[in-house]
Amino acid sequence: MCAVEDENGNVIPKIKISENVGKITTPHFKKVYRLRGRDTGKAEADLICVYDETVDDTKPLEIFDPMATWKRKTLENFIATELLVPIFKNGKQVYELPTLEQIRTHCAEEIEGMWDEVRRFSNPHNYYVDLSEKLWQLKHDMLAAHGRR
């Protein structure tokens, strides 16, 4: 569970804390963007945001490694594409299922959109999946409130 909605529609973020860092959850309802270079079409990183955030791809965007926050990179000339789409709303299916051929084509395009260094089997480069500043700060504050940093 990453969040609950109260009777007034307010979203209350939740976090699971563990001694094992890999088991600590990231709170809140989320939105995920793929950030691609406009000139190359190649994926530079994915950015996990709070559900109400939008990424303005007309301005430079600084991204950072959530585990090593000093590792930062400013992206310019990029396109931000939302990756998650709603499947159900209010108990009704709102998503048209793609055909198997459409799924196959989409997967091939996404793989082709990755740099060769990320796709290779021998010593591949890491693909960056970062948290937005807002989401990282929320997680950090929740951990601090429970005596963890």
Secondary structure, 3 states (H helix, E strand, C coil): CCEEECCCCCEEECCCCCCCHHHCCCCCCEEEEEEEECCCCCEEEEEEEECCCCCCCCCCEEEECCCCCCCEEEECCEEEEECCCCCEECCEECCCCCCHHHHHHHHHHHHHCCCHHHHCCCCCCCCEEEECHHHHHHHHHHHHHCCCC
